[in-house]
Amino acid sequence: MGKKTLTTHRNDFNFKGGESMERMNYLFKLGDYFYNSNGINKKLSKAFVGIMKEISKRNAIRIDKSFLKKICKKCHNLLYKDKNTEAKLINASGKHTLEYKCGSCGFKSHEIIF
């Protein structure tokens, strides 16, 4: 009998950009942690989100939609409904949309509900 080698999950990427997706997920979690820990670390959180976007551009991988909803498109800050975002319900021509306004830059993003 020969030696059995142990493989970890890091070496088993069966889909395109598996390792990059793992890095982007980790960077988003770090940014989330540093944003919620202290007010001083908001710049560090913004840097982590910027690195995550660079990785997605370099490897031509889309960022998960659940992550994109939590990131401002203009200033790359994390958006939290209670802390730095204003939410408004708009009923225009039968479409119900939520309008989110970033507290730091004022950028407005829309999300169709139903």
Contact map, one row per residue, 1 for C-alpha under 8 A:
111000000000000000000000000000000000000000000000000000000000000000000000000000000000000000000000000000000000000000
111100000000000000000000000000000000000000000000000000000000000000000000000000000000000000000000000000000000000000
111110000000000000000000000000000000000000000000000000000000000000000000000000000000000000000000000000000000000000
011111000000000000000000000000000000000000000000000000000000000000000000000000000000000000000000000000000000000000
001111100000000000000000000000000000000000000000000000000000000000000000000000000000000000000000000000000000000000
000111110000000000000000000000000000000000000000000000000000000000000000000000000000000000000000000000000000000000
000011111011000000000000000000000000000000000000000000000000000000000000000000000000000000000000000000000000000000
000001111111000000000000000000000000000000000000000000000000000000000000000000000000000000000000000000000000000000
000000111111100000000000000000000000000000000000000000000000000000000000000000000000000000000000000000000000000000
000000011111100000100000000000000000000000000000000000000000000000000000000000000000000000000000000000000000000000
000000111111100000000000000000000000000000000000000000000000000000000000000000000000000000000000000000000000000000
000000111111110000000000000000000000000000000000000000000000000000000000000000000000000000000000000000000000000000
000000001111111111100000000000000000000000000000000000000000000000000000000000000000000000000000000000000000000000
000000000001111101000000000000000000000000000000000000000000000000000000000000000000000000000000000000000000000000
000000000000111111000000000000000000000000000000000000000000000000000000000000000000000000000000000000000000000000
000000000000111111000000000000000000000000000000000000000000000000000000000000000000000000000000000000000000000000
000000000000101111111000000000000000000000000000000000000010100000000000000000000000000000000000000000000000000000
000000000000111111111100000000000000000000000000000000000000000000000000000000000000000000000000000000000000000000
000000000100100011111110000000000000000000000000000000000000000000000000000000000000000000000000000000000000000000
000000000000000011111111000000000000000000000000000000110010000000000000000000000000000000000000000000000000000000
000000000000000011111111100000000000000000000000000000000000100000000000000000000000000000000000000000000000000000
000000000000000001111111110000000000000000000000000000000000000000000000000000000000000000000000000000000000000000
000000000000000000111111111000000000000000000000000100000000000000000000000000000000000000000000000000000000000000
000000000000000000011111111100000000000000000000000100110000000000000000000000000000000000000000000000000000000000
000000000000000000001111111110000000000000000000000000000000000000000000000000000000000000000000000000000000000000
000000000000000000000111111111000000000000000000000000000000000000000000000000000000000000000000000000000000000000
000000000000000000000011111111100000000000000001101100000000000000000000000000000000000000000000000000000000000000
000000000000000000000001111111110000000000000001100100000000000000100000000000000000000000000000000000000000000000
000000000000000000000000111111111000000000000000000000000000000000000000000000000000000000000000000000000000000000
000000000000000000000000011111111100000000001001000000000000000000000000000000000000000000000000000000000000000000
000000000000000000000000001111111110000000011111100000000000000000000000000000000000000000000000000000000000000000
000000000000000000000000000111111111000000001000000000000000000000000000000001000000000000000000000000000000000000
000000000000000000000000000011111111100000001000000000000000000000000000000000000000000000000000000000000000000000
000000000000000000000000000001111111110011011000000000000000000000000000000000000000000000000000000000000000000000
000000000000000000000000000000111111111011011000000000000000000000000000000001000000000000000000000000000000000000
000000000000000000000000000000011111111000000000000000000000000000000000000000000000000000000000000000000000000000
000000000000000000000000000000001111111010000000000000000000000000000000000000000000000000000000000000000000000000
000000000000000000000000000000000111111111000000000000000000000000000000000000000000000000000000000000000000000000
000000000000000000000000000000000011111111000000000000000000000000000000000000000000000000000000000000000000000000
000000000000000000000000000000000000011111100000000000000000000000000000000000000000000000000000000000000000000000
000000000000000000000000000000000110111111111000000000000000000000000000000000000000000000000000000000000000000000
000000000000000000000000000000000110011111111100000000000000000000000000000000000000000000000000000000000000000000
000000000000000000000000000000000000000111111110000000000000000000000000000000000000000000000000000000000000000000
000000000000000000000000000000100110000011111111000000000000000000000000000000000000000000000000000000000000000000
000000000000000000000000000001111110000011111111100000000000000000000000000011000000000000000000000000000000000000
000000000000000000000000000000100000000001111111110000000000000000000000000111000000000000000000000000000000000000
000000000000000000000000000000100000000000111111111000000000000000000000000000000000000000000000000000000000000000
000000000000000000000000001101100000000000011111111100000000000000000000000000000000000000000000000000000000000000
000000000000000000000000001100100000000000001111111110000000000000000000000110000000000000000000000000000000000000
000000000000000000000000000000000000000000000111111111000000000000000000000100000000000000000000000000000000000000
000000000000000000000000001000000000000000000011111111100000000000000000000000000000000000000000000000000000000000
000000000000000000000011001100000000000000000001111111110000000000000000000000000000000000000000000000000000000000
000000000000000000000000000000000000000000000000111111111000001000000000000000000000000000000000000000000000000000
000000000000000000000000000000000000000000000000011111111100000000000000000000000000000000000000000000000000000000
000000000000000000010001000000000000000000000000001111111110000000000000000000000000000000000000000000000000000000
000000000000000000010001000000000000000000000000000111111111111000000000000000000000000000000000000000000000000000
000000000000000000000000000000000000000000000000000011111111100000000000000000000000000000000000000000000000000000
000000000000000000000000000000000000000000000000000001111111100000000000000000000000000000000000000000000000000000
000000000000000010010000000000000000000000000000000000111111100000000000000000000000000000000000000000000000000000
000000000000000000000000000000000000000000000000000000011111110000000000000000000000000000000000000000000000000000
000000000000000010001000000000000000000000000000000000011111111000000000000000000000000000000000000000000000000000
000000000000000000000000000000000000000000000000000000010001111100000000000000000000000000000000000000000000000000
000000000000000000000000000000000000000000000000000010010000111110110000000000000000000000000000000000000000000000
000000000000000000000000000000000000000000000000000000000000011111110000000000000000000000000000000000000000000000
000000000000000000000000000000000000000000000000000000000000001111111000000000000000000000000000000000000000000000
000000000000000000000000000000000000000000000000000000000000000111111100000000000000000000000000000000000000000000
000000000000000000000000000100000000000000000000000000000000001111111110000000000000000000000000000000000000000000
000000000000000000000000000000000000000000000000000000000000001111111111000000000000000000000000000000000000000000
000000000000000000000000000000000000000000000000000000000000000011111111000000100000000000000000000000000000000000
000000000000000000000000000000000000000000000000000000000000000001111111000001110000000000000000000000000000000000
000000000000000000000000000000000000000000000000000000000000000000111111100111100000000000000000000000000000000000
000000000000000000000000000000000000000000000000000000000000000000011111111111100000000000000000000001000010000000
000000000000000000000000000000000000000000000000000000000000000000000011111100000000000000000000000000000010000000
000000000000000000000000000000000000000000000000000000000000000000000001111100000000000000000000000000001010000000
000000000000000000000000000000000000000000000000000000000000000000000001111110000000000000000000000000011000000000
000000000000000000000000000000000000000000000100110000000000000000000011111111000000000000000000000000000000000000
000000000000000000000000000000000000000000001100100000000000000000000011001111100000000000000000000000000000000000
000000000000000000000000000000010010000000001100000000000000000000000111000111110000000000000000000000000000000000
000000000000000000000000000000000000000000000000000000000000000000001111000011111011100000000000000001000000000000
000000000000000000000000000000000000000000000000000000000000000000000100000001111111100000000000000000000000000000
000000000000000000000000000000000000000000000000000000000000000000000000000000111111111000000000000000000000000000
000000000000000000000000000000000000000000000000000000000000000000000000000000011111110000000000000000000000000000
000000000000000000000000000000000000000000000000000000000000000000000000000000111111100000000000000000000000000000
000000000000000000000000000000000000000000000000000000000000000000000000000000111111110000000000000001110000000000
000000000000000000000000000000000000000000000000000000000000000000000000000000111111111000000000000111100000000000
000000000000000000000000000000000000000000000000000000000000000000000000000000001101111100000000000111100000000000
000000000000000000000000000000000000000000000000000000000000000000000000000000001000111110000000011110000000000000
000000000000000000000000000000000000000000000000000000000000000000000000000000000000011111000000011100000000000000
000000000000000000000000000000000000000000000000000000000000000000000000000000000000001111100001111000000000000000
000000000000000000000000000000000000000000000000000000000000000000000000000000000000000111110001111000000000000000
000000000000000000000000000000000000000000000000000000000000000000000000000000000000000011111111100000000000000000
000000000000000000000000000000000000000000000000000000000000000000000000000000000000000001111111100000000000000000
000000000000000000000000000000000000000000000000000000000000000000000000000000000000000000111110000000000000000000
000000000000000000000000000000000000000000000000000000000000000000000000000000000000000000111111000000000000000000
000000000000000000000000000000000000000000000000000000000000000000000000000000000000000000111111100000000000000111
000000000000000000000000000000000000000000000000000000000000000000000000000000000000000011110111110000000000000111
000000000000000000000000000000000000000000000000000000000000000000000000000000000000000011110011111000000000011111
000000000000000000000000000000000000000000000000000000000000000000000000000000000000001111000001111100000000011110
000000000000000000000000000000000000000000000000000000000000000000000000000000000000001111000000111110000001111000
000000000000000000000000000000000000000000000000000000000000000000000000000000000000111100000000011111000001110000
000000000000000000000000000000000000000000000000000000000000000000000000000000000000111000000000001111100111100000
000000000000000000000000000000000000000000000000000000000000000000000001000000100001110000000000000111111111000000
000000000000000000000000000000000000000000000000000000000000000000000000000000000001110000000000000011111100000000
000000000000000000000000000000000000000000000000000000000000000000000000001000000001000000000000000001111100000000
000000000000000000000000000000000000000000000000000000000000000000000000011000000000000000000000000001111110000000
000000000000000000000000000000000000000000000000000000000000000000000000000000000000000000000000000011111111000000
000000000000000000000000000000000000000000000000000000000000000000000001110000000000000000000000000011001111100000
000000000000000000000000000000000000000000000000000000000000000000000000000000000000000000000000001111000111110000
000000000000000000000000000000000000000000000000000000000000000000000000000000000000000000000000001110000011111000
000000000000000000000000000000000000000000000000000000000000000000000000000000000000000000000000111100000001111100
000000000000000000000000000000000000000000000000000000000000000000000000000000000000000000000000111000000000111110
000000000000000000000000000000000000000000000000000000000000000000000000000000000000000000000011110000000000011111
000000000000000000000000000000000000000000000000000000000000000000000000000000000000000000000011110000000000001111
000000000000000000000000000000000000000000000000000000000000000000000000000000000000000000000011100000000000000111
